[in-house]
Amino acid sequence: MDSVRRPAAGPGPRACTPGYARPAPGGTARGAGVSSSDNGPVEIETFEALLSEEGRQLLAEVRGLAPGAELAVATRLRRAHRAELVSAAIGQERLRQRAAAKFGEDAGRMYFTPDGVEQATRRSVADWRARRFAQLGVRRLADLCGGIGGDAIALARAGIAVLAVDRDPLTCAVAAANAAALGLAELIEVRCADVTQTATEGFDAVFTDPARRGSRGRIFDPESYSPPLSWAIGAGRSTRFGALKVAPGIPHEAVPEDAEAEWVSDGGDVKEAVLWFGTGAEQPHRATLLPGGHTLTGGRLPDPPAAPVGRYLYEPDGAVIRAHLVAEVAQLLGGATLLDPHIAYLTSDRLTPTPYASAYELTDVLPFNVKKLKALLRERSVGTVVIKKRGFAVEPEELRRKLRPEGAHSATVVLTRIGTTPMMLLGRPAGA
């Protein structure tokens, strides 16, 4: 692991290890799936053994391991290999299988920790951000809180030389192994160090992904991130360009005036928010929709008015809503209006295709009534019901049990509120 620089001895402040959490003494090593009697050395040795010829052979043996087959496979392999290494190989294969949803075919060649699989940036999102950096002219970037290397890999593939910094030795070992496994070691230097002590002079850009989880779960106070949000903002301003990953629910008033805030969704699910520095963006907010790469900017238009329900209902993408760009979508739709001033559903009598909102053609707009809804669905032989809600207290699965839909047709039911009245809107995806 010559490409990993390990920190000098001494406790030092903990600064971001988003991909790994140390076990308690005598506990289980979460990174490699083996037992450890201290805080790390045995775990790293076992992980590095996975990179040996014997380790790679074991990983090939357990590739595609079926659910429930662990015991039989482990029993067979332990006849010729150390039990600790067999357990690590099986654990790594399970992590690779989980990671396939984020990393695609790369997952089969990469290495992971449990937290790394959960918290690493999805490949499509990392690729998008890397393209933005490349388009800005970035050639050298400091990736602070680099974790297992998901962002560093995307950046390197975009032709950017990366210094990936993290505090935890095992996480750094995994990141270096991933760079090597994907043929990117020449562009990725992994350094095990405290990011708050890492000099960023000479880099074109800094990207920081603070740890937003602690021993008790998700951290909601940005100043309790590791490193704190205020420090990460300073790091973002320290080079020509900067980007800082934050929780999608960040209050808009917490966004610095000199930052461009971007919310990113993938397949309709909001994945993250990023504060960008130095981009010269004329509009403060941006919503990016993947995999299509559609980007909407704005943030200064007044909210559209509320008006009676039209023939079509538009549901803006979650990134659009988080970015407060519903007014911009309404404008793109030729003057669509809100159903209610406080709820992000738009309506219009015209069907206007847009990637920023899903359109539904409505058949019924009624005050909410379970018996009436059940009767309507039975009358129309609806057996498949998609239930959406906003500003409504009923849980969709609870309502579905009450409806007990049967039949060959499908329908979409939107539960919302118009003024103080709970409403149900029935329809189907426009053009279906």
Secondary structure, 3 states (H helix, E strand, C coil): CCCEECCCCCCCCCCCCCCCCCCCCCCEECCCCEECCCCCHHHHHHHHHHCCHHHHHHHHHHCCCCCCCHHHHHHHHCCCCCHHHHHHHHHHHHHHHHHHHHHHHHHHCCCCCHHHHHHCCCHHHHHHHHHHHHHCCCCEEEEECCCCCHHHHHHHHCCCEEEEEECCHHHHHHHHHHHHHCCCCCCEEEEECCHHHCCCCCCCEEEECCECEECCEECCCHHHCECCHHHHHHHHCCCCEEEEEECCCCCHHHCCCCEEEEEEEECCEEEEEEEEECCCCCCCEEEEEECCCEEEEECCCCCCCECCCCCEEEEECHHHHHCCCHHHHHHHCCCCEEEECCEEEEEECCCCCCCCEEEEEEEEEEECCHHHHHHHHHHCCEEEEEEEECCCCCCHHHHHHHHCCCCCEEEEEEEEEECCEEEEEEEEECCC
